[in-house]
């Protein structure tokens, strides 16, 4: 359905606080590009606080047709591609009417972005970095206690001990530390 009233688009993007200056320049370049499109009514971006990784970007067009021209433009495609590795694209919400800026909207369309996942080979390396040293350490510490137990029982005890450590401590720590590398070129 083509809306003939103004439409506001709100997009959430995630930016590493260390790259805030680059992201601000990227956002300004997008505002410069969008500002020359017919039907453009304004745009801006806000952050909850300087250390927040969440950025909320808003832009407004006179109607859906004008918005569609911007969203299908090669300029927008180029601009979005320059943000790869810098910003992570989140949910997008469209609101029509003047209430798009202020009140409860007359219509809302939420477009959820697909979660970004690293390539499997990078996931494999991340798991290996954690799993191998923990396995060696666990076998070194537990082997004297389990002595003559059958292999299946020793492995079971080791897996029962390591699974919570891997799930709740080690893998979250390593994936946070490796996040820039894991998500680069995605």
Buried (B, 14 or more C-beta within 10 A) or exposed (E): EEBEBBBBBBBBBBBBEEBBEBBBEBBEEBBEBBEEBEBBBBBEBEBEEEEBBEBBBBBBBBBBBBBBBBBEBEEBEEBBEEBEEBBBBBEBBBBBBBBBBEEEBEBEEEEEEEEEEBEEEBEEBBBEBBBEEBBEEBBEEBEEEBEEBEEEEBEEBBEEBBEEBBEEEBBEEBBEEBBEEBBEEE
